[in-house]
Amino acid sequence: MVVLAASIISKSGKALVSRQYVDMSRIRIEGLLATFPKLVGIGKQHTYVETDSVRYVYQPMESLYLLLVTNKQSNILEDRDTLQLLSKLVPEYVPSLDEEGICRMAFELIFAFDEVISLGHKENVTIAQVKQYVEMESHEERLHKRIIESKINDTKDLMKRKANEIEKNRVEKGRGDRGNFVPSAPLGSTGFDNGFGVSNSSMGSGTRNNSSGFGSGLDNDAFKPAARVTSAPSKGGMQLGKSTKTNQFLESLKAEGEVIVEDVKPGPMRAAAAAPISSDPIMVGVEEKLVVVLKKDGGLENLEVQGNMSLVVQKEEDAYIRVQVESSANKAFNFKTHPNIDKNLYSDKNVLGLKDPSRPFPTGNPLGILKWRMQSKQESLVPLSINCWPSVSGGESYVNIEYEASKAFELQNVVIHIPLPALHDVPTVNQVDGEWRYDSRNSVLEWSITLIDNTNRSGSMEFVVPAADPNSFFPIDVKFTANKTFCDIKVGSVIQTQNGNAVKYGKRTQLVVDSYQVV
């Protein structure tokens, strides 16, 4: 059997849908289709008509004809089977069987015809298979969409970095306007080595009021609420960070028909634009940084917690204060106060105050007043366990990865980064609890879960890539945040040094990941 063309023709002779399957000129095909209505007699019961060169196999469908044009050597029984399968497919896409519906669904019908007929020969397929194949996205289309999505995500990252740089410059300028301050160091630079030794960079001696000699023990961003980057509609497009190139790129994507989602969720791996500093006159922050190394075959290699309590006082008149700390039994933690803090007062009453109560705390910047450290190999303390099971079958690697979260924490903005071998195509994700994105530039599959709580303490994902060494999927890197810390410590109250009256203050508690890997 050789099908030269398949077509749907109105009884007036108008070809509504036509598909050619052999190398034949368009004029020749149009001529054959135009001849068919003249050959069909009224009232004839035959379902085929032959000419000197071709055979027309057809079936009436209300006011239409479903037509196959074949050569005369074609098997008429196979032609009838093909025609019958096509006649069942057409109503699946156009139930009304009218000219308007056929024209509206012309492309879908052509795609369906192509699944039934390949190079003029019938394929062994069913109606359900044809519909499934037509609905499936092509490989090239998936790859194109992933490339566009990757470009959009890279552009959003650039926008947020620019916004963050602008905010940092603004903060630095504001510091300069307030006077000469010793630059504050982030928590990560004030290590817990040498018996909790205090470095000059983390707790310096220069302050504006020449009082307590504190530097910063916590980054400024620890006292800023999570930011949300949005782009307000305007005549000039998005104006985030005045990035003209970024705007032009996004506008070009929109012109191509791409949907640009301009509302960006902040994540642990991406810097969010800074929000205004809290308006509270006094702010106390508790932050812990977590370092975890899990073994890919199971078990915990190391867990380390580094914590810090910092104080921000906006005005000097509010700086004559003490901080009452509440804590349960934290025997696993080693604590260290700043050298200018009265250690006896803290040891006896859990109160953090200056050795000289007549002097105020420095103002304007975060000031580290207490830090702690804990190291353990107790697997039950791990907030999030990751298990990865790669297996090779039929020239492909099937990777099943699952997480299990501890009931002690509610984890936010969880992102699990799985390294992949160098790929030419986007990995096939068969199942995922959450969302995923393929970073083609770094060859990393990102699995993200916005919130892990009691409703989803466990989850899994399965993806398929070309056959690869199981070790190529490690180390797996994890990022997340939580509003609860390992150390059960919190601020009970803030009181004035002179009269012991309680004062208004704000507080923030946060657990962040410094390094969390499965190796």
Backbone torsions as a table, in degrees:
resi	resn	phi	psi	omega
1	MET	NA	132.0	173.7
2	VAL	-131.4	112.9	177.3
3	VAL	-89.0	120.2	178.6
4	LEU	-79.6	-37.9	-178.5
5	ALA	-160.9	154.2	173.6
6	ALA	-125.5	139.4	-173.2
7	SER	-153.3	156.1	169.0
8	ILE	-117.1	120.9	-173.1
9	ILE	-123.7	139.2	174.1
10	SER	-76.1	159.4	-178.4
11	LYS	-68.8	-11.8	174.1
12	SER	-83.6	-5.9	177.6
13	GLY	100.7	5.5	-179.3
14	LYS	-87.4	124.5	178.0
15	ALA	-79.7	113.7	-178.2
16	LEU	-87.5	-43.0	177.5
17	VAL	-135.3	132.2	-178.7
18	SER	-144.6	134.7	179.0
19	ARG	-134.4	126.4	-178.3
20	GLN	-98.2	138.5	-174.5
21	TYR	-121.3	-1.2	177.4
22	VAL	-131.1	167.1	-179.9
23	ASP	-77.4	96.3	-178.1
24	MET	-147.3	144.9	-176.5
25	SER	-64.6	151.6	-179.2
26	ARG	-64.6	-37.0	-179.2
27	ILE	-64.0	-38.1	179.9
28	ARG	-65.0	-44.6	178.9
29	ILE	-62.8	-44.3	179.3
30	GLU	-62.8	-35.8	177.9
31	GLY	-66.3	-40.0	178.1
32	LEU	-65.1	-41.4	-179.9
33	LEU	-67.9	-36.4	-179.8
34	ALA	-70.0	-25.7	-179.3
35	THR	-77.4	-27.9	-172.4
36	PHE	-57.0	-47.7	-177.8
37	PRO	-59.3	-26.7	-179.2
38	LYS	-76.1	-21.0	-176.6
39	LEU	-90.5	-18.1	-176.7
40	VAL	-85.8	117.0	179.4
41	GLY	-88.0	153.2	-179.7
42	ILE	-75.1	131.9	176.1
43	GLY	84.4	-2.4	177.7
44	LYS	-73.0	144.5	-178.5
45	GLN	-97.1	-4.1	-178.8
46	HIS	-70.0	152.8	178.0
47	THR	-112.4	12.5	175.7
48	TYR	-149.7	156.2	177.3
49	VAL	-137.6	135.7	179.5
50	GLU	-112.9	144.9	171.3
51	THR	-119.1	-170.9	-179.4
52	ASP	-65.9	-25.8	-173.2
53	SER	-119.8	-27.6	-174.6
54	VAL	-136.8	168.7	174.9
55	ARG	-122.6	134.1	175.2
56	TYR	-101.2	118.9	174.6
57	VAL	-110.9	121.5	-170.6
58	TYR	-138.7	167.0	176.3
59	GLN	-147.8	124.1	177.4
60	PRO	-67.3	140.7	177.0
61	MET	-136.2	86.3	-175.7
62	GLU	57.6	-114.1	-177.5
63	SER	-93.3	16.0	-175.9
64	LEU	-127.9	164.8	171.0
65	TYR	-120.8	131.6	168.4
66	LEU	-95.7	122.9	-165.6
67	LEU	-130.2	135.7	167.9
68	LEU	-115.8	132.2	174.2
69	VAL	-106.0	116.3	-176.9
70	THR	-124.4	169.1	171.8
71	ASN	-79.5	166.4	-173.7
72	LYS	-74.5	-16.6	179.0
73	GLN	-85.0	-3.4	-177.7
74	SER	-68.4	147.6	179.1
75	ASN	-74.7	117.8	-175.1
76	ILE	-64.8	-31.6	179.6
77	LEU	-68.8	-41.2	176.9
78	GLU	-66.9	-36.0	176.7
79	ASP	-61.7	-40.3	179.4
80	ARG	-65.8	-39.2	177.7
81	ASP	-61.7	-42.9	179.0
82	THR	-63.7	-44.2	179.8
83	LEU	-62.9	-39.0	-180.0
84	GLN	-65.6	-40.6	178.5
85	LEU	-65.3	-41.9	178.3
86	LEU	-65.1	-37.0	-179.2
87	SER	-66.3	-26.6	175.5
88	LYS	-81.1	-26.5	-179.4
89	LEU	-76.1	-39.4	-174.2
90	VAL	-57.4	-47.0	178.7
91	PRO	-64.4	-20.3	176.6
92	GLU	-64.6	-30.2	-178.7
93	TYR	-102.5	-30.2	-179.3
94	VAL	-132.6	85.1	-178.6
95	PRO	-61.4	-31.1	-175.7
96	SER	-77.0	-21.4	179.8
97	LEU	52.9	45.4	174.9
98	ASP	-116.2	168.7	-175.9
99	GLU	-62.8	-40.6	-178.6
100	GLU	-62.7	-44.1	180.0
101	GLY	-67.1	-39.1	178.6
102	ILE	-62.2	-44.2	-179.7
103	CYS	-65.8	-37.9	-179.4
104	ARG	-66.7	-34.4	-178.0
105	MET	-105.6	27.2	-173.6
106	ALA	-60.4	-44.6	-177.4
107	PHE	-65.5	-42.9	179.9
108	GLU	-62.6	-38.3	178.3
109	LEU	-66.3	-40.5	178.3
110	ILE	-63.4	-41.9	178.0
111	PHE	-61.9	-40.8	179.1
112	ALA	-65.1	-42.9	176.7
113	PHE	-57.7	-40.8	-178.6
114	ASP	-65.2	-30.5	177.8
115	GLU	-73.6	-26.5	179.8
116	VAL	-85.7	-39.0	-176.1
117	ILE	-118.4	126.3	178.9
118	SER	-127.5	118.2	180.0
119	LEU	54.3	35.5	176.0
120	GLY	87.9	-0.7	-177.5
121	HIS	-119.0	147.0	-178.3
122	LYS	-73.7	136.3	175.1
123	GLU	-90.9	149.1	179.0
124	ASN	-84.8	82.8	-176.9
125	VAL	-133.6	161.4	175.3
126	THR	-107.3	170.7	179.4
127	ILE	-62.6	-41.5	-179.8
128	ALA	-63.1	-40.1	179.1
129	GLN	-66.0	-42.2	179.4
130	VAL	-59.9	-46.0	179.7
131	LYS	-62.7	-39.4	179.1
132	GLN	-64.8	-43.7	-178.3
133	TYR	-65.6	-38.7	-179.1
134	VAL	-66.9	-38.6	-177.6
135	GLU	-75.1	-23.5	-179.2
136	MET	-68.8	141.2	175.7
137	GLU	-73.9	145.3	176.6
138	SER	-73.9	157.9	179.6
139	HIS	-60.8	-43.9	-179.1
140	GLU	-63.3	-37.3	-179.9
141	GLU	-67.0	-42.0	178.1
142	ARG	-61.8	-43.9	-179.3
143	LEU	-63.5	-41.6	179.0
144	HIS	-62.4	-43.0	179.9
145	LYS	-64.0	-40.3	180.0
146	ARG	-66.5	-37.6	178.3
147	ILE	-64.5	-45.2	178.9
148	ILE	-62.8	-41.9	179.8
149	GLU	-63.2	-39.7	178.6
150	SER	-64.2	-40.6	178.4
151	LYS	-64.1	-40.9	180.0
152	ILE	-64.2	-44.3	180.0
153	ASN	-64.7	-38.9	177.3
154	ASP	-63.4	-39.1	179.4
155	THR	-66.6	-39.6	177.6
156	LYS	-64.2	-39.7	177.3
157	ASP	-60.4	-42.4	179.1
158	LEU	-62.5	-41.9	179.3
159	MET	-60.2	-43.8	-177.4
160	LYS	-70.2	-36.9	177.3
161	ARG	-63.5	-42.1	178.4
162	LYS	-62.3	-43.2	179.6
163	ALA	-63.5	-38.9	-179.9
164	ASN	-66.8	-40.0	178.5
165	GLU	-63.4	-41.2	179.5
166	ILE	-63.0	-42.8	-179.4
167	GLU	-66.8	-38.6	178.4
168	LYS	-63.8	-41.1	177.4
169	ASN	-62.3	-37.9	179.6
170	ARG	-66.0	-42.2	-180.0
171	VAL	-65.0	-43.3	179.9
172	GLU	-62.7	-39.0	177.9
173	LYS	-64.2	-39.8	178.3
174	GLY	-64.6	-34.9	177.4
175	ARG	-64.5	-42.1	179.7
176	GLY	-63.6	-34.2	-180.0
177	ASP	-70.2	-25.5	-178.6
178	ARG	-83.3	-10.6	179.3
179	GLY	129.5	-171.8	-177.9
180	ASN	-90.3	115.1	178.7
181	PHE	-117.7	151.0	171.5
182	VAL	-73.5	125.8	-177.4
183	PRO	-57.8	135.8	-177.6
184	SER	-83.6	146.3	179.3
185	ALA	-104.1	145.3	178.8
186	PRO	-69.3	165.3	-176.5
187	LEU	-57.3	-37.4	-176.5
188	GLY	-62.4	-24.7	-178.0
189	SER	-85.5	-15.4	178.4
190	THR	-95.2	73.9	-173.0
191	GLY	-63.7	171.5	-179.0
192	PHE	-105.4	22.8	-178.5
193	ASP	-79.2	172.7	175.7
194	ASN	52.0	46.0	177.0
195	GLY	64.1	42.3	-178.8
196	PHE	62.9	39.5	177.6
197	GLY	-64.4	151.3	-176.5
198	VAL	-106.8	121.8	-179.3
199	SER	-87.0	159.6	-179.4
200	ASN	-66.9	-29.8	-177.4
201	SER	-72.4	-27.3	-176.1
202	SER	-92.6	-29.6	-180.0
203	MET	-137.9	78.9	-173.3
204	GLY	-81.6	-169.5	-173.7
205	SER	-119.3	-7.7	-177.5
206	GLY	-95.1	122.2	175.7
207	THR	-137.3	165.4	-176.9
208	ARG	-66.7	-40.8	-176.5
209	ASN	-96.8	6.5	174.7
210	ASN	53.8	45.3	-173.6
211	SER	-108.8	-79.8	-165.7
212	SER	-97.6	-16.8	177.4
213	GLY	73.1	41.1	178.7
214	PHE	-97.6	145.8	163.8
215	GLY	-107.2	-167.4	-177.3
216	SER	-94.8	133.5	174.6
217	GLY	-104.0	1.0	-177.6
218	LEU	-151.1	139.6	-180.0
219	ASP	-61.7	147.6	-178.7
220	ASN	-56.0	-34.1	-175.3
221	ASP	-65.5	-14.8	178.9
222	ALA	-66.2	-19.9	-178.3
223	PHE	-106.2	17.4	178.8
224	LYS	-116.5	134.1	179.6
225	PRO	-66.2	157.7	-179.3
226	ALA	-57.7	135.0	-174.6
227	ALA	-94.2	159.9	177.7
228	ARG	-132.5	121.9	-176.8
229	VAL	-95.3	120.2	176.1
230	THR	-130.6	158.1	179.5
231	SER	-116.6	115.7	-179.0
232	ALA	-78.7	141.2	179.1
233	PRO	-66.6	136.8	178.3
234	SER	-153.1	167.0	-179.0
235	LYS	-65.1	-30.3	-178.2
236	GLY	-93.0	12.3	-177.9
237	GLY	80.7	-162.4	-179.8
238	MET	-72.7	137.2	-176.9
239	GLN	-120.4	36.4	-178.7
240	LEU	-80.7	114.6	178.3
241	GLY	70.4	12.3	179.6
242	LYS	53.7	36.3	-178.0
243	SER	-87.1	94.6	-176.6
244	THR	-65.0	-42.5	-179.3
245	LYS	-63.1	-40.0	178.8
246	THR	-62.5	-44.5	179.1
247	ASN	-60.9	-43.9	-178.5
248	GLN	-63.6	-38.8	-179.5
249	PHE	-65.5	-45.2	179.4
250	LEU	-65.7	-38.1	178.2
251	GLU	-64.3	-36.9	178.5
252	SER	-66.6	-37.7	176.5
253	LEU	-64.5	-40.5	178.1
254	LYS	-62.7	-38.7	-179.7
255	ALA	-64.4	-27.9	178.1
256	GLU	-82.6	-0.6	178.1
257	GLY	95.7	5.8	179.7
258	GLU	-77.4	143.6	177.5
259	VAL	-89.5	118.5	-178.0
260	ILE	-100.8	115.7	176.7
261	VAL	-89.5	109.6	-171.7
262	GLU	-96.7	1.3	178.5
263	ASP	-99.6	109.1	-168.9
264	VAL	-105.0	130.5	176.0
265	LYS	-83.7	131.2	176.9
266	PRO	-68.3	139.6	179.9
267	GLY	-127.1	164.8	-177.3
268	PRO	-69.6	-22.7	-177.8
269	MET	-91.9	-7.9	-174.6
270	ARG	-123.5	136.7	-178.2
271	ALA	-72.5	127.7	177.3
272	ALA	-91.0	152.2	178.3
273	ALA	-64.6	141.1	-174.7
274	ALA	-71.3	138.9	176.5
275	ALA	-97.7	162.2	180.0
276	PRO	-58.7	145.4	178.5
277	ILE	-65.3	146.2	-177.2
278	SER	-55.6	144.9	180.0
279	SER	-83.8	-3.8	178.9
280	ASP	-63.9	137.6	-178.7
281	PRO	-64.3	-28.8	179.3
282	ILE	-132.3	134.1	-178.9
283	MET	-131.2	129.0	178.1
284	VAL	-117.6	126.5	-178.9
285	GLY	-118.8	139.1	174.2
286	VAL	-119.3	121.0	-179.1
287	GLU	-133.7	138.6	173.3
288	GLU	-122.7	138.7	174.1
289	LYS	-108.9	134.4	-171.4
290	LEU	-112.1	131.3	174.8
291	VAL	-121.6	119.1	-177.4
292	VAL	-134.0	136.4	172.8
293	VAL	-125.7	113.3	178.0
294	LEU	-103.3	149.4	177.6
295	LYS	-89.1	138.8	-177.9
296	LYS	-67.0	-23.9	177.8
297	ASP	-89.9	4.5	179.3
298	GLY	108.6	146.2	178.7
299	GLY	101.7	165.6	-177.5
300	LEU	-108.8	128.9	175.8
301	GLU	-90.4	-39.9	179.5
302	ASN	-163.6	143.0	172.8
303	LEU	-136.6	126.0	-179.2
304	GLU	-134.9	134.2	178.7
305	VAL	-118.6	128.6	176.4
306	GLN	-121.4	116.3	-175.0
307	GLY	-115.4	159.6	-178.2
308	ASN	-153.2	136.7	171.8
309	MET	-111.4	128.3	-177.3
310	SER	-127.9	155.7	-174.5
311	LEU	-126.8	135.4	174.1
312	VAL	-124.3	122.8	176.1
313	VAL	-117.1	126.5	-174.9
314	GLN	-79.7	-39.8	-174.9
315	LYS	-124.3	149.1	-176.2
316	GLU	-66.2	-32.2	-178.5
317	GLU	-68.4	-18.1	177.5
318	ASP	-96.6	4.3	-170.2
319	ALA	-90.1	-2.7	178.2
320	TYR	-90.4	79.8	-170.7
321	ILE	-139.7	169.6	170.0
322	ARG	-136.7	150.9	-177.1
323	VAL	-112.3	120.3	177.0
324	GLN	-86.9	122.6	-176.7
325	VAL	-104.5	136.6	174.8
326	GLU	-113.1	129.5	179.5
327	SER	-151.0	146.7	175.5
328	SER	-90.0	-162.9	179.9
329	ALA	-70.7	109.4	178.5
330	ASN	-118.9	58.4	-173.9
331	LYS	-68.0	-24.0	-177.4
332	ALA	-76.8	-9.1	-175.2
333	PHE	-103.4	144.8	171.8
334	ASN	-104.4	125.3	-176.0
335	PHE	-107.3	151.2	176.1
336	LYS	-147.6	127.8	177.0
337	THR	-94.1	161.1	176.4
338	HIS	-64.8	147.3	-178.8
339	PRO	-56.2	-28.3	-179.1
340	ASN	-85.5	-3.5	177.2
341	ILE	-85.2	141.9	177.9
342	ASP	-71.8	103.1	-175.4
343	LYS	-66.2	-37.9	-180.0
344	ASN	-64.5	-40.1	178.8
345	LEU	-63.1	-39.7	179.3
346	TYR	-70.6	-40.6	-177.9
347	SER	-66.4	-38.1	-175.8
348	ASP	-85.2	-39.0	-170.0
349	LYS	-125.0	2.7	-176.8
350	ASN	57.2	40.0	179.3
351	VAL	-117.4	130.2	178.1
352	LEU	-100.0	109.9	179.2
353	GLY	-145.6	160.8	-179.8
354	LEU	-70.3	152.1	177.0
355	LYS	-59.9	-37.5	177.7
356	ASP	-103.1	100.9	-175.8
357	PRO	-66.3	-13.0	179.5
358	SER	-81.8	-7.2	-178.6
359	ARG	-102.9	145.2	180.0
360	PRO	-89.1	160.1	169.7
361	PHE	-69.2	148.9	173.0
362	PRO	-61.2	154.5	-175.9
363	THR	-115.2	159.3	169.8
364	GLY	98.6	-35.9	-175.0
365	ASN	-123.4	157.3	174.3
366	PRO	-64.1	135.5	-176.1
367	LEU	-122.9	119.8	179.0
368	GLY	-73.1	122.3	-178.4
369	ILE	-116.9	-21.6	-179.8
370	LEU	-153.2	140.3	175.7
371	LYS	-141.2	160.0	-176.8
372	TRP	-149.3	165.3	-176.7
373	ARG	-148.7	143.7	176.6
374	MET	-145.3	136.8	177.8
375	GLN	-131.3	136.0	-174.5
376	SER	-152.4	158.5	171.5
377	LYS	-120.2	21.1	179.8
378	GLN	-84.2	111.3	-172.5
379	GLU	-64.3	-26.9	-178.4
380	SER	-66.8	-15.9	179.7
381	LEU	-82.5	-12.6	-176.2
382	VAL	-66.6	123.9	-178.1
383	PRO	-74.1	-25.8	-176.9
384	LEU	-146.4	116.7	177.2
385	SER	-98.4	140.0	-178.8
386	ILE	-123.6	128.8	174.8
387	ASN	-122.1	130.6	-178.0
388	CYS	-124.6	130.3	-175.5
389	TRP	-126.7	88.1	175.3
390	PRO	-82.8	142.2	175.3
391	SER	-147.5	145.0	-177.6
392	VAL	-103.6	132.6	178.5
393	SER	-152.3	125.4	175.6
394	GLY	60.5	38.3	178.6
395	GLY	77.8	11.1	178.9
396	GLU	-132.7	151.0	175.4
397	SER	-99.9	119.6	175.8
398	TYR	-97.9	119.1	-175.7
399	VAL	-114.4	117.5	174.5
400	ASN	-107.6	123.8	-178.9
401	ILE	-129.0	137.3	-177.5
402	GLU	-137.3	154.1	175.6
403	TYR	-122.1	154.6	174.0
404	GLU	-141.2	120.7	-173.4
405	ALA	-101.9	145.4	176.4
406	SER	-71.0	149.6	178.2
407	LYS	-75.5	-7.0	-175.6
408	ALA	-78.2	-18.3	-175.0
409	PHE	-132.4	150.5	165.3
410	GLU	-106.4	114.2	-172.5
411	LEU	-94.8	136.5	-177.9
412	GLN	-117.5	149.9	175.8
413	ASN	49.8	52.2	-179.3
414	VAL	-78.4	127.5	176.1
415	VAL	-130.7	121.3	179.0
416	ILE	-108.2	119.2	-177.3
417	HIS	-101.8	115.7	179.1
418	ILE	-107.6	115.5	177.7
419	PRO	-68.5	144.0	179.5
420	LEU	-123.0	153.4	171.5
421	PRO	-63.7	159.9	-178.9
422	ALA	-57.1	123.1	-176.2
423	LEU	-116.7	147.7	171.5
424	HIS	-91.7	-22.1	-176.6
425	ASP	-123.6	166.6	176.3
426	VAL	-74.2	135.7	177.9
427	PRO	-61.4	149.7	178.3
428	THR	-91.3	116.9	179.4
429	VAL	-98.8	112.2	-178.3
430	ASN	-81.3	-33.1	-177.1
431	GLN	-157.5	141.3	178.5
432	VAL	-154.6	135.4	171.5
433	ASP	-95.8	98.1	-175.0
434	GLY	123.6	-144.9	-179.1
435	GLU	-127.8	160.0	178.6
436	TRP	-141.6	156.0	177.8
437	ARG	-148.6	139.3	179.4
438	TYR	-101.6	119.0	176.4
439	ASP	-91.4	94.5	-174.9
440	SER	-67.7	-28.9	-178.3
441	ARG	-65.2	-42.2	-179.4
442	ASN	-102.3	1.4	-178.3
443	SER	52.9	56.0	-178.4
444	VAL	-131.2	135.5	173.9
445	LEU	-97.6	120.2	-178.1
446	GLU	-100.4	119.4	176.6
447	TRP	-107.6	117.7	-173.9
448	SER	-120.7	138.4	174.4
449	ILE	-128.6	120.0	-175.2
450	THR	-62.0	-42.5	-178.0
451	LEU	-147.9	131.9	172.2
452	ILE	-113.3	114.3	179.2
453	ASP	-136.0	-157.3	-176.2
454	ASN	-65.9	-14.7	-179.5
455	THR	-85.1	-17.1	-177.1
456	ASN	-148.5	55.0	-179.6
457	ARG	-65.1	-17.2	176.9
458	SER	-136.4	154.9	179.7
459	GLY	-164.7	168.7	-176.3
460	SER	-149.4	164.7	175.6
461	MET	-147.2	143.9	174.5
462	GLU	-129.0	131.3	176.4
463	PHE	-139.5	162.6	-175.4
464	VAL	-128.2	133.5	175.6
465	VAL	-136.4	166.8	174.1
466	PRO	-56.8	152.8	-175.5
467	ALA	-51.1	130.9	-176.3
468	ALA	-147.1	162.0	175.6
469	ASP	-63.0	130.5	-179.6
470	PRO	-55.8	-29.4	-179.7
471	ASN	-70.5	-15.3	-178.5
472	SER	-72.3	-9.4	179.1
473	PHE	-95.5	11.7	178.6
474	PHE	-129.3	156.7	-1.4
475	PRO	-77.7	144.7	175.4
476	ILE	-89.9	130.5	-177.7
477	ASP	-109.6	137.9	-175.3
478	VAL	-126.5	140.5	174.3
479	LYS	-132.2	141.5	173.6
480	PHE	-166.5	171.9	173.4
481	THR	-132.8	164.0	176.7
482	ALA	-151.0	155.7	179.3
483	ASN	-95.7	15.0	179.2
484	LYS	-131.9	146.1	-178.8
485	THR	-111.5	163.3	176.7
486	PHE	-67.2	-44.3	-179.2
487	CYS	-76.6	125.4	-179.4
488	ASP	-82.5	77.7	-178.0
489	ILE	-135.4	139.2	179.3
490	LYS	-154.6	166.7	-179.4
491	VAL	-88.2	122.9	177.4
492	GLY	-82.3	-43.4	-179.2
493	SER	-166.7	163.8	171.6
494	VAL	-123.0	125.0	-175.0
495	ILE	-123.0	154.0	176.8
496	GLN	-75.7	140.5	-177.8
497	THR	-66.3	-39.5	-172.6
498	GLN	-71.0	-46.1	-171.7
499	ASN	-120.9	-4.3	178.4
500	GLY	76.2	9.4	179.1
501	ASN	-74.2	144.7	176.9
502	ALA	-74.0	143.2	179.6
503	VAL	-121.7	159.5	-179.2
504	LYS	-74.2	139.7	177.4
505	TYR	-152.9	160.5	174.1
506	GLY	-111.7	160.7	-179.3
507	LYS	-146.9	155.0	178.2
508	ARG	-147.2	134.4	179.4
509	THR	-122.2	133.8	-176.6
510	GLN	-152.7	138.3	170.9
511	LEU	-110.3	126.4	179.9
512	VAL	-126.2	157.7	179.4
513	VAL	-94.7	123.6	172.6
514	ASP	-88.6	-45.0	175.7
515	SER	-156.2	127.5	-176.9
516	TYR	-144.8	105.8	-171.7
517	GLN	-134.0	152.0	169.4
518	VAL	-112.4	115.5	-172.9
519	VAL	-120.9	NA	NA
